[in-house]
Amino acid sequence: MEAIRPGVDATGAVSAMVLAIGQPSCPDVLIDSLRPIAGVGHCMVFTFADQRSARCLLSTGNIAIGPDLGAAYSEHFHTADPNREAIFQRAKAQHILLPNFARRMYPRGYRKLFFEDSEIVDKAATAIWVGDHCTYVNFYRTAAQGGFAADERQRITAVAPVVAAIVARHCQEHAAVADPADKLASLFAAGGPLSVLTAREKDVCRRILDGFSSEAIAGELGIALNSVFTYRKRAYEKLGIASQNELFAIALRLMTAPRPLN
């Protein structure tokens, strides 16, 4: 795909990315859109929940060992990434544009695996906090491409904030579709309207939402049928509802509500 000339509007490419949010095609659309904007060869996305853990959310482009790099970074090398310090120093910031790439910033083992073995010669990076999670987006150029030209770096810098927001939203939507059980479990986490319930009331309501009968709930939890009725009654009173249908309505509203980006 031919590179966009300086001064050409990238609105069409960004629009394509927006329309692909939550779709299986999003990684391909992302890299196909970034190539004409700034000749991006590969894109890799990680998430941080805290300083002790990282997870690779997306790897797409022309680096054959991209998935292996993502796994290596998540398991160990994230602790050696100098960008991580800047990310956590600005925790909860709306958008973080990270320093320009320089090999000297990285330890030798990191440089060998991520730049020499993979033939990465240049990168740009950005990050965005969404609630308690940070989405960290990396744009790479390989040896076959050479480094970013000045105008390409200017363009990737200009679109980085919106790309980071698009990627963060896509990862939210994809997780909601791919892991409905996890999504349902998250409804009972601290901070939500269902968090007012006791642990046993949550156990009962979760199984109601999973389609269990009262008898099946009693058997699953190893409690008397009357206890199931008692926990259900207490839960409904706390939630201000009177029926199973109303419980489903609460769950549906929570599961379909978009989570705000910071």
N, C-alpha and C positions, 0 to 999 in steps of 0.2 A: 504494500500500500504506500503510495507516494506521500512524502511528508508535507504537512501544511506549510505554506510559505509564510514568512513573517507578516503580521498584520491581518491574516485571515482569521475570521471569527470561528471559535471552536464550539459554538452553541449547539450545532447539530450533533457533534460527538458526545457532548455532555447529555443532551436530550436522550440519545440512544442508551446511555448508561442508566439514566433515571428510569426509562421504560423497562429495563431489564432487571430492576430490583426485585429480589425474591424468586427470580426465574432460574432454572438450571443453566441457561445460556449466559448468565451474567458474567462469569469469568472470561469467556471468549469475547463477549461484547466489550468488557473492560479493556482487555489488552488490544483488541482491534481498534478501539477508540483512542487509546493512548499513543499508539504508534504514529498516526498522522499528526497528533498534537506535538509530540516531542521525540519521536523515534524511540519510545520505551521498548526495550527488548523483553523484559520479564517484570512481573509484579508479584510481590509476596506480602501477605498481610498476617500480622500476629495480633494477639490480644493479651493484655496484662490485666489480671485481677489484683495482683499485689506484686511486690518486688521479688518474691520467691518463685513465681511460676509464670510460664508463658505458654501459649498455644498457637499453632499455625492454623489460620482460618482459610487461607487461599494461596495457591501458587499457580501461576499461569504465565505462559510465554515460551521463550526459546532456550531455557536452561534445562537440559535433560535431567540433571540431578536435583532439580528444584524441590521435589518432595523429600528427598534425603536431607537437603539443606534445611528445610522447614522442620523436620524431625530433630535434627542435630541442634538447631537453635533453641527449640522448645525444651529439649531435655537438659541442655547444659550451657550452650554458648550465649544465651541471652544475658547471663551474668557478666559477660565480658564486653557487652555492647555499650560503648560510651554514650549512645543516644538515650539509653534507659535512664541515666541520671537526669538528663534534661526533661524527659517525659514526667518523671515522678516529682521533680522540683516544681513543675507547673501542673500538678494534678488538678483536675476539674477545669482546666483552661478550655475555652471553646475550640481553639485550634492552635496547634504547635507546629511551626515550621522549623525543622531541625537543621543543624549546620551542614554546609556543603561537604561532600565526601573528601576525605584525605586518608590515605592508607596508614599514615603514622598515628592516626587516632586509635587504631585497633591493635590488640596484642598479636604476637607472631603466629600462634596457632590459629587464631581467628582469621588472620590474613590469608594463611595458606589454604584453609578449607573454603572460605567464602569468596575469596577473590582470585587466588592463583589456580586452585583446582577447578573452580567453576568458570574461570575466565571472565569474571566480572571486573570491569575497568572503571566504572563510574556508577554513582547512585544519587538519587534524591529521596528524601523521606519526609513524612509528615505524620502527625498523630492527632487524634481527637478523643476526648473523654465522653463516654456515654454512661451516665450514672456512675457506678463504681468500677467500670471496665474501660480500658483504653484500647482503641483500635489504632494500630501502628502500621502504616502503609509505606512500602518501599518500592521505588521505581529503579530498575537496573538497566545498564548498558553493558554489552559484552564486547569481547576483543574484536569480534567480526564487525562490530558497529563503530567502535571508538567511543570516546567520551562525549558527553553532552556538549554541543556547541552553545555559545553564549545565548543565542536567541531561543534555542530549545530549552535551556535551563530557565530562561525567563518565562517561557510558556508553561512549563510544568509547575513552576512556582506559582503562577497565576491561577492555575486550575486545581492545585493541590487541596485547598480547603473544601471545595465542593466534591472532589473525588473522594476524599476521606469521609465526608458525610454520607455520600452514596454507598460506599463500601460498608460503613458501619450499619446503615439501614438494611442493606442486603443481608448482611450476616445475621442481624436480628430476625428478619423475615424468614430466611432459610432455616434458622434454628427452630423457629416456631412451627414450620411445616414439617421439617425432618424429624423432630422429636416431640410429638404431641404428648407423650407420657411425661416427659420432663417439663413441658410447658404446664401441664395440669398440676404437677407437683409444685411448681414454682408459685402457683396461686396461693398456696398456704404458707409461703415464706414470710418472714418478719416484714412488717411495714404495710402489707396489703389489708383489705377489708376482712379477709378470712383469717387473718393472724390473731383475731380476738378469741378464737376458739382454743380450747384446751387440746392437748395432744390426742386424747382419745376421741374428742368430738371431731377433730380433723380426720382421724382414721375412718370414722363412720362416714363423714361427708365425702371424703375422697372416694370411698367405695360405692357410695350412691352414684356419684358422677361417673364411675367406671361401669355402672350398670348392674351392680350386685343387688340381689334381693336382700331383705332384712335377715332372712334365715341364712343366706350365704355369708353375709357380713358377720353374723354371730359365729359361724363355723370358722371363718377366716381368722377372726381375732381371738377366738377361744373364749367368748363371753356369752352370757345368757341372752336370749332373744329380748327379754324385758329391758336388759341393759342397753341394747341397741336402740330401743324405742326411747329410753331416757336420754341417751346422749344426743339422739337426733332432735328431740324436743328442745333440749337446752341450746343446741346449736342454732336451731331455727329462731328461738327467742332472741338470742344474741344478734342474729343477722336481721331481725325484724321481718321475717318471712313466715309463711304458714304451710308451704307445700314444696314438694320435690321440684315441680316446674319452676318455682321461683329460685330455687338453688341453682338449677341449670341456667336460668336467665342471668344470674350473677356471674357464673363461670364463663358463659358465652361473652358477656360484656367485657370481662377482664381479659379473655384470651384474644379478642379481636381489637382491643384498644391499642392504638399505636403508642409505643414508648417514646417519649420526647428525647430528641438529641440535645445535648448541652449547647 
